[in-house]
Each structure stands twice: as structure tokens, then as C-alpha cells.
Amino acid sequence: MATLGKIFLYDQDRLDLLLVVFRDAKPSLFINDFVSTITESLKTTSNEAEEIARTLVSVYASRVALAQKISIEEFLNNICDALSVNHPPGENWNRFRKFITDFLNLKGSMELTSKSLSVLMANERNCIGSRIVTDFRPVFKENPADEPAGAVIVHSLKLDYREGDQPKEFFIALDSRDVHLLKQAVERALIKEATLIALAGKMNLSVVRPEV
């Protein structure tokens, strides 16, 4: 609620600029894609712009998730009730309520972004990073004082993932054959993705995916 409290204090010009940023944004799976535009439009820091983007996208996503249960008016009242503890009645309320209402009524890119994120993340575990560390391991003779008889190369694959709200990590050892099989699987997945993107184009469907 802290970031919404900051937005609550914005004047009309800043609220209008913020609304334009999200209205004109392209569908995206990453908050950072909104940050540079917010930073430039509001003349603020990138850290504050990231807080604003995360907060508003979260508010929009929550509204979408509850669309079948409560009206926008009820949803807005819940937000305002929470803010009213630190913000007494005044002219800011009309400005803020109108901004949030207009924001929640945005369609197009914001709706597609919110629903795409929901569908994409609807998994038990979601990968958030990966790394492969490669080791050279000598194979010693019976007498360890002698020079090694040979060596093996071991690749350790580390996967960072999120399970619920908890970040976790997983390690697995790979040999050279495993790495080549993994490469083939990844290359095949990319070919299938390209095929599906082409199919979506023929169906006039927008595919929301990260830039690589």
C-alpha cells in the first residue's frame, strides 16, 4: 500500500501521464518493460518507477482474478478503505478514485499482459534463472602421489525456480552426452515455438513473450 499512497498524492498531470503509459504500452511479461517509460514520463527514479509498475500491474491482476466475484466499485472501495487510514478526506480522493477506475477499465495491452502472466505462471514451479558450472576432475592412480591417470569433465546445472512465493534452487550433474542431449531438446523446443508463433500469426493472435 505504500506505493499506492505515493500515487495517491500525485497531481492530475502525473496521474494522466501514468495512465497514458499503461494505455499505450505493448503487452509484456516483464515489469521492467514499463519502467523506462514511467521513469521518463514522470521524471522519477528507476527504483520508484519499478515500484509503481509492480504495484499497478499487481492491482490490475488482482482485479482480473476477482472479476467474477466483486465489481470494480467494490474492489476500488477496498483499496480506498485501506488507504484511508493514513489519508484523510480531501480533494485527492476524487482524483485518485478516477485514476484507479480508469486504470482498471483499461483493455487491450493491459488486459492481455495481466491474463498472459496469469496463464504463464499457472505452474507448480516456475524457472527464474539457470547456470552451468563446468569442472575438470582428475582421476588418480592407486598411489595418489603419482600423476593422475586421466580426467573427466562434469557439468553442474543449477536451476533457480519459484515454488509458490518461495525461491528455491536445484542442482544436477551432467556429462558431455547429457549436455548435447539437453542442447538438442532446447533447439527442438525453439523450433516448435517458432512453428506455433507462425501459426498464431495466421490466426491473427498476439503472442506475448519475453524479448531475448
C-alpha positions as MATLAB code, in Angstrom:
seq = 'MATLGKIFLYDQDRLDLLLVVFRDAKPSLFINDFVSTITESLKTTSNEAEEIARTLVSVYASRVALAQKISIEEFLNNICDALSVNHPPGENWNRFRKFITDFLNLKGSMELTSKSLSVLMANERNCIGSRIVTDFRPVFKENPADEPAGAVIVHSLKLDYREGDQPKEFFIALDSRDVHLLKQAVERALIKEATLIALAGKMNLSVVRPEV';
ca = [
       0.000    0.000    0.000;
       2.991    2.322    0.430;
       3.384    2.851   -3.306;
      -0.351    3.414   -3.768;
      -0.013    6.044   -1.040;
       2.600    7.832   -3.159;
       0.375    7.653   -6.223;
      -2.485    8.994   -4.110;
      -0.501   12.226   -3.651;
       0.181   12.719   -7.385;
      -1.375   15.737   -9.063;
      -3.696   15.353  -12.055;
      -0.950   15.823  -14.654;
       1.164   12.985  -13.239;
      -1.845   10.691  -12.981;
      -2.765   11.438  -16.601;
       0.790   10.680  -17.744;
       0.800    7.416  -15.800;
      -2.478    6.359  -17.354;
      -1.129    7.091  -20.849;
       1.968    4.945  -20.158;
      -0.137    1.855  -19.437;
      -2.753    2.620  -22.082;
      -0.131    2.837  -24.851;
       2.203    0.079  -23.594;
       2.757   -3.048  -25.621;
       1.815   -6.370  -23.980;
       4.743   -7.556  -21.890;
       5.661  -10.312  -19.456;
       8.233   -8.198  -17.632;
       7.718   -5.256  -15.295;
      10.996   -3.703  -16.462;
       9.444   -3.077  -19.871;
       7.240   -0.434  -18.199;
       9.972    1.080  -16.036;
      11.894    3.157  -18.580;
       8.713    4.762  -19.916;
       7.451    5.593  -16.412;
      10.871    6.987  -15.451;
      10.927    9.245  -18.492;
       7.282   10.325  -18.325;
       7.193   11.117  -14.597;
      10.824   12.292  -14.350;
      11.347    9.931  -11.447;
      13.964    7.370  -10.441;
      14.055    3.895  -11.936;
      13.532    2.397   -8.452;
      10.334    4.373   -7.899;
       9.180    3.620  -11.445;
       9.675   -0.104  -10.787;
       7.651    0.141   -7.547;
       4.848    1.915   -9.413;
       4.846   -0.627  -12.253;
       4.845   -3.643   -9.906;
       2.102   -2.178   -7.737;
      -0.250   -1.178  -10.541;
       0.216   -4.396  -12.525;
      -0.457   -6.327   -9.307;
      -3.605   -4.266   -8.647;
      -4.817   -4.870  -12.207;
      -4.075   -8.608  -11.990;
      -5.933   -8.850   -8.670;
      -8.923   -7.115  -10.194;
      -8.921   -9.538  -13.153;
      -8.702  -12.517  -10.783;
     -11.686  -11.243   -8.769;
     -13.743  -10.043  -11.740;
     -16.374  -12.742  -11.295;
     -16.718  -12.132   -7.557;
     -16.845   -8.369   -6.978;
     -17.480   -5.244   -9.037;
     -14.849   -2.625   -9.851;
     -16.627   -0.306   -7.407;
     -16.301   -2.833   -4.574;
     -12.682   -3.526   -5.479;
     -11.931    0.207   -5.520;
     -13.658    0.688   -2.160;
     -11.421   -1.996   -0.638;
      -8.328   -0.144   -1.854;
      -9.621    3.201   -0.606;
     -10.566    1.760    2.794;
      -7.005    0.524    3.239;
      -5.545    3.909    2.222;
      -7.944    5.977    4.305;
      -6.069    5.055    7.489;
      -3.194    7.364    6.505;
      -5.001    9.712    4.132;
      -7.869   11.826    5.499;
     -10.753   13.047    3.320;
      -9.811   15.700    0.750;
      -9.715   16.582   -2.929;
      -7.077   13.936   -3.622;
      -9.684   11.209   -3.181;
     -11.727   12.177   -6.248;
      -8.571   12.330   -8.364;
      -7.292    9.025   -7.069;
     -10.606    7.183   -7.397;
     -10.998    8.362  -11.002;
      -7.432    7.332  -11.849;
      -7.806    3.824  -10.379;
     -11.203    3.384  -12.044;
      -9.828    4.452  -15.442;
      -6.766    2.238  -14.929;
      -8.828   -0.833  -14.048;
     -11.005   -0.245  -17.099;
      -8.048   -0.318  -19.484;
      -8.373   -3.079  -22.050;
      -6.052   -4.125  -24.869;
      -2.422   -4.397  -23.761;
      -3.025   -4.273  -20.002;
      -5.692   -6.948  -20.100;
      -3.579   -9.174  -22.344;
      -0.492   -8.620  -20.178;
      -2.336   -9.491  -16.964;
      -4.031  -12.598  -18.304;
      -0.882  -13.779  -20.110;
       1.111  -13.527  -16.878;
      -1.587  -15.463  -15.043;
      -1.603  -18.250  -17.641;
       2.193  -18.344  -17.960;
       2.761  -18.607  -14.216;
      -0.005  -21.147  -13.533;
       2.512  -23.868  -12.727;
       3.637  -25.613   -9.576;
       7.184  -24.348  -10.193;
       8.497  -21.566  -12.462;
      12.099  -21.189  -13.600;
      13.664  -17.827  -12.768;
      17.287  -18.500  -13.679;
      19.909  -21.060  -14.634;
      23.663  -21.575  -14.704;
      26.091  -24.337  -15.708;
      29.393  -24.708  -13.852;
      31.968  -26.910  -15.580;
      34.597  -28.816  -13.562;
      37.787  -30.629  -14.568;
      38.231  -33.613  -12.238;
      41.449  -35.628  -12.250;
      41.364  -39.430  -11.886;
      44.227  -40.529   -9.642;
      46.078  -43.833   -9.670;
      46.151  -46.127   -6.681;
      49.021  -44.079   -5.320;
      47.689  -40.500   -5.099;
      51.252  -39.188   -5.103;
      51.589  -40.239   -8.756;
      50.415  -38.007  -11.561;
      46.734  -38.526  -12.453;
      45.960  -41.285  -14.928;
      43.266  -39.238  -16.609;
      40.444  -36.805  -16.016;
      36.716  -36.326  -16.505;
      34.673  -33.202  -17.167;
      31.497  -32.683  -15.156;
      28.896  -30.008  -15.796;
      26.703  -28.936  -12.868;
      23.369  -27.476  -13.938;
      21.811  -25.116  -11.405;
      18.155  -24.192  -11.842;
      16.671  -21.333   -9.837;
      12.908  -21.566   -9.564;
       9.960  -20.279   -7.607;
       7.540  -22.628   -5.870;
       4.583  -20.605   -4.683;
       6.200  -17.496   -3.196;
       9.411  -19.292   -2.230;
      12.596  -19.006   -4.346;
      14.432  -22.339   -4.479;
      17.293  -23.970   -6.363;
      18.080  -27.389   -7.780;
      21.396  -28.914   -8.898;
      22.016  -31.833  -11.245;
      25.279  -33.207  -12.662;
      25.649  -33.683  -16.424;
      28.298  -35.330  -18.571;
      29.144  -34.282  -22.135;
      26.482  -36.557  -23.626;
      23.843  -35.091  -21.304;
      24.786  -31.567  -22.369;
      24.424  -32.455  -26.062;
      21.053  -34.107  -25.418;
      19.937  -31.033  -23.467;
      21.083  -28.790  -26.329;
      19.089  -30.876  -28.817;
      15.996  -30.675  -26.609;
      16.315  -26.881  -26.297;
      16.841  -26.462  -30.048;
      13.789  -28.622  -30.734;
      11.726  -26.543  -28.277;
      12.755  -23.334  -30.080;
      11.741  -24.817  -33.438;
       8.344  -25.790  -32.016;
       7.945  -22.289  -30.561;
       8.693  -20.718  -33.940;
       6.118  -23.016  -35.562;
       3.471  -22.018  -33.020;
       4.272  -18.308  -33.433;
       3.819  -18.626  -37.188;
       0.524  -20.436  -36.637;
      -0.628  -17.732  -34.216;
       0.186  -15.113  -36.852;
      -2.049  -16.852  -39.364;
      -4.815  -16.862  -36.743;
      -4.226  -13.157  -36.008;
      -3.344  -13.909  -32.381;
      -0.854  -11.846  -30.382;
       1.835  -13.954  -28.709;
       3.099  -12.321  -25.515;
       6.654  -13.471  -24.907;
       9.899  -12.089  -23.460;
      12.490  -10.396  -25.615;
      15.673  -12.457  -25.957;
];
